[in-house]
Amino acid sequence: MRLYKIKKIISENGVELKLPMSMKIHLVVNVSRMKMYQKQIEEQKKIPSSLVKINGEKEYKFEKILNKRDVGGKPKY
């Protein structure tokens, strides 16, 4: 989960988010899908995954895939 800024309030149920261009999803989301940011206390901080650069783009390394299913003949992770 990441933090994204609210660009514009569309209605009482929808907001437009400021997302990076690399994310190919709709910018408007329902507020029921959002959570208020809560700062973590020092003992709870997660160690971020290590980043690797491939073709100039940042990507995360992962150890294993926990779940996979096929939807419309394509794998979903």
N, C-alpha and C positions, 0 to 999 in steps of 0.2 A: 504494500500500500504506500502510496506517495502523496505528497501535498501538492495541490493544484489551486491556483487562485480563481476566484469567481470573477468572471469578466462582466457579466450582466445578469440581473434577475429578470427572467422571462415572464414568470407568473408566480403565484404562491406555491406551485408544485414543481416548477422547473427553473433551472439556472444554466447559464452558458459558462463553460469553464475555459480558462486559458490553457490550452494543451500544446505540447510540442508538435511540430509538423509531422514528425515521424510516426505519431500515433494516428492510425487511420480509423478513428471511431467518431461517432457523432458528438459534437461539442455540447449539446444540450442534454442534461441528465435530470432525472427526477430526484427531488430532495430526499426521498426515502432511501436512496442509494448512497447518501453522503453521511459522513460521521464528522463530528466536531473534533478538531485537533486537540490532543492532550499531550503535553510535554512529558516525556518519560523521565523518571527519576534515575539517578546515576546507576543504581544497581540493576535497573531493568533495560539499559541501553543494549540494543542489538548490534552485533558487529556486522557491518555491511559486507556483502559479498565482494570478492575481488573482481575488478573490471579488467577486461582484455579489449584491445582494439583490433578489429578486423576490417580491412578496407577503409580505415579512417573512422569507423563507427564504433562506439562503445558497446560492448556486450558483456553479459555476466557469465561466469563459469558456474557450472552446477555439478553436483556429485552424482545424483541419480534422478530419474523420472519416477515420481510417486504414483501417477495415475495417467492412463491413456485410454481413449475411446475413439471409435471411428464415427464421424458424422458426415453423411453425404459422400462416403467413400474417401474422406480425408481424415488424417489423424488429428485429434484435439488433445492437447496436453494440459 
